[in-house]
Amino acid sequence: MALTLTVNGTSHTVDVESETPLLWVIRDNIGLTGTKYGCGIAKCGACTVHIDGRAARSCTTKASAAVGKSITTIEGLSADSSHPIQVAWVEQDVPQCGYCQSGWVMSAAALLSKRANPSDFDIDSEFADNICRCGTYQRIRSAIHRAAEIAAAA
Amino acid sequence: MTHHEISRRKFIATSAAAGGGMVIGFSIPTAAQSAAINNNPWESPTDKDGEEINAWLTVDRDGTVTIRVGQAEMGQGVFTSLPMIVAEELQVDWKMVRAEYADANRHVRNDNVYQRMSTGGSGGVRRSRVYLQQAGASARERLKEAAAQAWGVARSTVTAKDSVLSSGNNTGTYAEFAARAGAISFAEEDEPAIKTPDQFTMLGTSVARLDTPMKVNGAATFGIDVRVPGMLYAAIVHSPTPGGVLKSWDADAVRGLPGVVDVLRLGPGGIGNLTYNPDEVPNRVTGITSSVVVVADTYYHAQSAVDQLPVTWDAGPGGGTTNASIQADAFEILHNPAHEAYLPVQDEGDAAGAIASAATVLESTYTTPYLEHACMEPMNCTVQVTDGRVDAWGGFQNAPGALGIVADELGVEQETVFTHQTFLGDGFGLRSRNHEVREAAAIAGAIGGRPVKLLWSREETMSQGKYRPFSTYYFKGGLDSNGKLVGYENRIVSHSIFHHQIPQFMRDGLDSVALEGMDARMPYTMPNKKVNWAMSNTHIPPQWWRSVGMSQNPFGLESFLDELAHAAGADPLQFRLDMLPEDSEFLAPYKIVAEKSGWNSNLPKGQGMGIAASEGFGSIIATVAKVTVSRRGQLTIDSIDVAVDCGHTINTDSVEAQVQSSQVTALSSLLFNEMTIEDGAMVEKNFDTYHQLKISQMPQVNTHMALSGGEKWGGMGEPSTGPLLAALPNAIFAATGVRIKSLPIRNHDLSWS
């Protein structure tokens, strides 16, 4: 069936089954590959996007459930990697292999939008189901705190 | 695994510029082209309007230098550290440096021009540093010679700095002289000597990674992200039990489902250059495990259809195998010192006699389980077969190996196969096996013409992996009345990776990676020592897994030493120091980590510090873990201190990152991970059951450099994994009195009173 999705401000009409996970529509039908497949069961966070500003796992979100909503992927977070999370990530050289980092950046950006100055406890709670197998956790934590400073100074 | 110290002759013979430089038009750079690396890292980051001086580098008209990277970027930072090595010698302005992957096809066609393209063994830097320095130095001297000839001066009067050549009143840029430099040849004796570490200006500092910007905005292309016009998608289901075969299937049941293009079987009776033989170990590099495949217009359609495909399997020779049966088979050997399976590893002095007359005797058994790699990026590969040419895209730890697999599978010449190396979403040793590459080639060959991306679901990736093998250890030690170790016996029974993959590497029947740190490579002096080893192989395919033998051996050895220290009433650190020779390279890392961590073996109950060290991949690492354990057994890891002697660093910040990374690898395996095997098949299929360390569980990791310099060049991708495997259990013992003898720790009750 034809579904119309708004991704990064652009309207896309795709012909997919309504139960198709949003992840695969974004990646294969729309062609935005920054959003990653990691587990398919919302247990790793690599597929995180924003739906109406809130972090959502696109691997377990049906495409039909996102119709009429504003979907933001990593490609749409900022035009020039200027979001405070991205700036802090670069400043602190957070990524290693980088595969999970789109999900972390999107999850962290969503956290920052609801908690301007997240505590370590906020970070621990928010990322209970995010995995980074390269183990960039120490720098992620540090970069989130740094991003809060950058955002506050802006 | 051998050194590839390139001779100057070899360098000259193989790395001459292709065609003396090429000019490929001129166009306005796009945003991607101005980045240090192309989003598609196998493609050029620039217009390449300039000249190739040798196979490793080109100089564009605007002075941009593009350096080729022959190793796979899987997080360890080679896309920055390897260009740094070339740039150090080239005397180029780092801001003008770009990087791209070296081309495996050119490597194959041109006498292995890129030397070592297999990425593993923590060898990215230490195995390629010398020839990369030579590449930079030789290019620099050719640029100087080109300028000298133009100016009519001697090369010795020409200096090179920040991409500018000068002699007297003459100055010019690298770009001006690049074409002429590419055509200059030197006699072997005229090739420049490379810098010694005391002459380095850039190496040994911290440099921002070139690939970071493209990893914060989703731009970096991983294998799974490859999109080729007309591409189809394939999803696969393998025999749950490795070595099993397809018993029945009903392909017609799914042919009519949305988007389905074809339904295939790989294995006996199906497509693929199959070498399956039930008498052989399954899943050898050359073989394909039995599987069914759906090719469709999207991955979702392919996966949905293959999930619905009616199929039954014959488990084959591995059927019925369980963790318990594997351990029972191993223990039958382990607890019978006279078992015929044993091979002698080391026999010095009279261990049995010394133990018989010892004042105190300790015996202990340790075990470690099979582990999956849990790469964040599920396995995938994209292949297109056209007339006279095959293209393969993916993240290959060994690109020439992947190229060879594709050529072999399709029966074509290697020269006609072109691999396009992407970023790797982790490797950890798994992405050097190329199982999925062979399957993708077989599928693309069957489809013909159209490109096909094969993607293994997470469930297939986890349950069809190649696993860190299990190991079991029996230790017996005798202490004299002064608490000194007088006799030591160790029997190891484990699954051999070498025997499975490269049996020609076995020496006197022994697998050297299975025995890392346990044989003569053990740092401690023991007057009476006997070590035996036996294989107990199963149908489960084993594979390198970050730090390989050092991902398990230190758990046994350094835990048992801790037992001995406590039995001797000694401080665990001092007990180890007393067994090290005066000139031991372990002394400095041990002392530094003890000092930096505030080593204290007398903390109140419920708190503890544990220490251990190991050497792997040329580096020595000593680690202290500090824990708090509640009376109810709740474990908190307060801090981990790691002292590192890798001799020298290239990108110091990346060394620190690799230490943190290795602690996470060690912690997930220590705390949570074991593969459960039922009827020969893996039970864990996803992250809901194969738990990984979370950010909330990440302790503070403090990295301390203990660099000894000199001739030492150790790797850093893996070795700091090992010591924590005992330092943490030793800390738990210090806190609680609970001795962890099998992993993972979550199987143990840590409560105390």
Interface residues (C-beta under 8 A of the other chain):
Chain A: V16 E17 T20 P21 W24 R27 D28 N29 G31 L32 T33 G34 T35 K36 Y37 G38 C39 G40 I41 K43 C44 A46 T73 I74 E75 L77 S78 S81 I85 Q86 W89 V90 D93 V94 P95 Q96 C97 G98 Y99 C100 Q101 S102 V105 I123 D124 S125 F127 A128 N130 I131 C132 R133 C134 G135 T136 Y137 Q138 R139 I140 R141
Chain B: E73 M74 G75 Q76 G77 A208 R209 D211 T212 P213 M214 K215 V216 N217 G218 A219 A220 T221 F222 I224 D225 R227 Y233 P258 T298 Y299 Y300 A374 C375 M376 E377 P378 F423 L424 G425 D426 G427 F428 L455 S457 R458 D653 A657 Q660 S661 S662 Q663 V664 T665 N686 F687 D688 Q692 L693 K694 I695 S696 M698 Q700 V701
